[in-house]
Amino acid sequence: MFRDECDNCGRDLHICINCSFYDPHASRECREPAIPDSVHDKERKNLCEYFQPVKEGQRPDGDSAPDEARRRLEALFK
């Protein structure tokens, strides 16, 4: 479970940005209040037991994956 990888590209699946609790605007970037520690690298596998996969192509805040990527890119230049 914690080591699941994408069959196509080999990237980790059990990562914060693939979780329904992930919210870049929330404390620790997570809407699950019971998490004991913040995960520093949101794009690498972790051992969070609260992980719930987000529905395909949809972010918890309602943005699509491309919209989220665009927003993150724009934030780099602010």
N, C-alpha and C positions, 0 to 999 in steps of 0.2 A: 504494500500500500504506500509506504513512505518513499519507496524507490521506483514507483511507476514512471515510465518514460513514454514519450510519443513514439508510436510505431513508425511514423514517417521521418521524423527529424532527430529523434533521440533525446530531445530536451526533457527536462524534469516536468512532471505534471503536478506533483504535490507542492505547489508554490503559492505564495500569498496572492499574486495577481490572478490566479485561477480559482480563488476561493470566493464564495458568495458573501463572506464577511469582510472582504477587502474593500476598504473605502479610503482613498487618499486624503480625504478631508477629516477623517476621524482620528481620535487619539490613537497613537501607535499605528495608524493607518488600518485599523481593524475595528469592526463594530461588535465583536464578541468581547464583552466586558470581563470574562473570566480568564482570558489568556494571562499566564503568569509573567511572561517576558516578551519584550518586543523582538520581532524578527528583523534583523538589520538589512539583509539582502532579500528583497521581496521576489526576486526572480530566480532564486536557487531553492532546491528542495530543503524542507525543514521537517521537524518532528511534531508539529502542532496537531493535537488530537481533536481540535474543533473544526478542522478542514472540512468544508462542504463544497464540492465542485460547482462552479457557476454554470448556468445553462449555456449551451453552445452559442458563441457569438454575442453574448449579452453580459454586460457588467452589472454589478449590484446597483449602481446609480442610474441604470437605464441606458448608458452609452454603449455603443458598439465597440468592438475591439479597435477598429481604425480610429474612431473618435477619441478613445482613451489614449492611443499612441500619439495622435496629433496634439492633444492637450499636454501630454508630458513633454513632447518636443518643444512646444511653444513656451512652456514653463522654464526651459533651460535658458532662454534668451530674455527673461524678465529681470 
